[in-house]
Amino acid sequence: MTHPQAMPREQTVRYLRERAFEADEDLAPAEREALTERIRTLLRERNAVLVAHYYTAPDIQILADATGGHISDSLDMARFGAEHPAETLVVAGVRFMGETAKILTPEKRVIMPELEATCSLDVGCPPEEFAAFCDQHPEHTVVVYANTSAAVKARADWVVTSSIAVDVVRHLHGLGKKILWAPDRHLGDYIRRQTGADMLLWEGACIVHEEFKARELQQLRAQYPQAKVLVHPESPAAVIAQADRVGSTTQLLKAVVEMSAPVFIVATDNGIFHKMREAAPEKTLLEAPTAGKSATCQSCAHCPWMAMNGLRNLAGALERVDNEIFVDPAIAAQARISLGRMLEFGRQRRTPIHGAGDA
């Protein structure tokens, strides 16, 4: 099968819709216990630490917590790995997250349970096509979302996460800059509406967040009038318009704890429910609707690539010490510059920088 990065962009959506993905594991209790204990042992033997995204399966998140690892958004995963003394980082998430970890810690080995676990935003923004698009608009400052390949990050002037994107673009807009944004058009449109910036948007989308349905969300809100609606800004504008809180994965997790509502309707990947339930066990969590008249979803509020991370392939990668992530040193060096601009911007303004479901 042709890898999606090699496909013309117009074929990408069809590829993502039609591909059969491996589901989350269904493990018997004895197998789960045996795998968990084996992974614990291998992490110690390999001088490795497990970092996992909020959207991975509860088994993975529980194991990361129990072994001194970390569960967070994509950038914070990489930063934790950079600061941890382990020689090997095991990144449970999708490929761009492993690449980001390698960019920020080139001296460490970075492995993943499944190298085929990717992201619709990443594969929908092929580096060569994106570079040509940038070349057609040289007067624009290039700002890309963290949910992109190392090569796309290297072509950008800035890399941003969802939590800091509005602040960065507002800053650039104040300097009179025109913005070329990629890859998520919904997030780009949200930023444009928040800042008033002149933005040229790449036509990408997350196959999870794009499926949330505004009309069905309105109907669910009517059934639960006491509920607050939490929405990730990769969602369509009509869904965002109904939100009580819009934010990154970390910001939405914080909202469940801080807001007094007894019920929350959550429009992001349902993998976040594990940490939300840990943080606020007394709250009721409902998935925002993905089914409806126009529904075509195969993701149904859960990323099929995140679902490819399991205890079996995690144990296998540690046994063999394979599935290693490599990034061309020249590309990594350039990507560190665009990432560094965001990190320095956040430090100067003391702005917390969280990723998204993507990042």
C-alpha positions, -999 to 999 in steps of 0.1 A, spaced: 0 0 0 13 35 -8 21 55 22 -3 85 25 26 109 27 33 100 -10 -3 105 -21 -16 136 -38 -36 156 -12 -69 150 -29 -66 113 -22 -58 116 15 -93 119 28 -105 88 9 -75 69 22 -82 79 58 -119 70 54 -114 36 38 -84 21 56 -91 -6 82 -75 2 115 -65 -21 143 -88 -16 172 -79 -11 209 -70 -44 225 -94 -68 241 -72 -85 267 -81 -112 292 -72 -102 327 -43 -127 329 -28 -115 297 -31 -79 307 -14 -86 340 14 -106 324 20 -79 297 20 -51 323 46 -69 345 68 -77 315 67 -41 303 76 -29 338 106 -52 338 117 -41 303 115 -4 311 139 -10 340 162 -32 320 163 -8 290 167 24 311 135 36 294 106 58 304 70 56 290 53 88 279 18 86 266 -8 109 251 -42 115 267 -59 98 237 -42 64 242 -60 35 259 -64 35 297 -41 4 299 -12 25 285 -20 56 306 -22 36 338 11 19 331 28 53 323 16 66 357 26 35 376 62 34 362 72 70 367 63 81 331 41 108 320 7 114 304 1 147 286 -3 165 253 23 160 226 48 189 234 47 182 271 54 145 264 86 156 245 96 181 272 92 155 300 113 131 280 140 157 275 143 163 312 141 127 323 174 109 328 163 77 309 184 68 278 153 56 259 119 73 255 90 51 246 64 74 230 28 60 230 9 82 206 13 90 169 43 94 147 47 132 148 49 130 186 78 106 184 95 129 159 90 159 182 106 140 211 135 131 188 139 167 177 141 180 212 163 151 225 185 139 195 209 121 218 182 97 231 167 67 215 130 72 208 109 41 201 71 37 196 48 8 199 36 12 163 54 32 136 23 32 114 3 52 139 1 85 123 -23 115 121 -47 128 95 -33 163 99 2 150 93 -5 129 63 -28 155 49 1 180 47 29 164 26 62 182 30 70 188 -7 35 200 -15 35 222 16 69 237 7 56 245 -28 25 262 -13 48 283 10 69 293 -20 38 306 -38 32 330 -9 66 343 2 51 374 18 34 353 45 49 342 79 45 304 81 29 292 113 22 254 116 4 234 142 24 208 162 5 180 145 28 180 116 59 161 104 94 171 112 99 183 76 68 206 78 80 220 111 114 227 95 98 247 67 78 268 92 88 301 109 68 291 140 54 259 154 25 264 178 2 243 200 -35 250 203 -31 267 237 -7 293 225 -16 297 188 -40 326 193 -14 345 213 13 340 187 -9 349 158 -23 379 176 14 390 182 23 385 146 -8 403 134 1 433 156 34 434 137 15 436 104 23 401 94 2 380 70 -1 344 82 1 311 62 -14 285 85 -13 247 84 -27 222 85 -60 222 104 -85 246 87 -110 245 116 -83 255 141 -70 281 117 -105 295 112 -110 297 150 -76 316 154 -85 339 125 -119 348 142 -102 353 175 -74 376 162 -87 392 131 -54 383 114 -50 380 76 -46 342 74 -42 319 44 -54 284 55 -42 250 44 -71 226 38 -65 199 64 -87 185 92 -86 160 120 -108 130 112 -119 128 148 -128 164 155 -143 171 121 -170 146 128 -187 163 157 -222 174 147 -236 208 156 -273 200 152 -270 167 172 -250 186 198 -278 211 202 -302 183 207 -280 166 234 -277 200 252 -315 202 253 -316 168 270 -290 179 295 -296 216 302 -273 215 332 -243 203 311 -214 224 301 -199 219 266 -161 215 263 -148 217 227 -113 213 211 -108 241 185 -100 215 158 -138 211 157 -161 228 131 -171 264 138 -208 255 145 -197 231 172 -172 256 187 -200 282 188 -219 260 214 -189 257 237 -188 268 273 -150 263 271 -127 260 241 -92 247 246 -65 221 242 -66 187 258 -49 199 290 -72 230 292 -103 208 288 -91 185 315 -86 215 338 -121 227 330 -137 195 342 -120 200 376 -126 237 379 -161 241 366 -190 233 390 -213 217 365 -223 181 373 -223 170 336 -200 178 307 -204 171 270 -169 167 256 -160 173 219 -126 158 217 -111 123 215 -128 101 241 -94 88 253 -93 120 275 -121 105 296 -97 83 315 -78 113 330 -110 133 333 -126 106 354 -95 103 376 -95 140 382 -132 144 387 -149 111 395 -181 127 406 -187 143 372 -207 128 344 -190 128 310 -209 125 277 -193 122 243 -203 150 219 -223 134 190 -205 122 159 -236 104 144 -262 123 124 -276 129 90 -242 137 75 -222 112 95 -194 94 77 -172 88 106 -149 58 111 -132 75 140 -164 81 161 -147 102 188 -116 81 190 -85 83 168 -79 50 150 -42 56 150 -41 62 188 -60 29 191 -30 11 175 -10 16 207 -14 -14 229 3 -35 256 12 -62 231 31 -40 206 45 -19 234 60 -51 250 73 -62 215 90 -29 208 108 -30 242 117 -67 237 133 -60 203 143 -24 210 130 -15 175 104 8 160 129 36 165 123 71 153 149 88 132 149 124 121 174 138 96 198 160 116 195 190 93 157 189 94 157 185 132 180 215 136 157 237 115 126 224 133 142 232 166 144 269 155 106 271 148 98 252 180 122 274 199 104 306 189 72 293 204 90 282 236 108 315 240 75 334 233 58 315 261 87 321 285 87 358 279 50 360 285 50 333 311 23 315 290 16 278 297 22 259 265 0 229 261 -5 207 230 -35 194 214 -51 162 205 -31 168 187 -5 182 200 
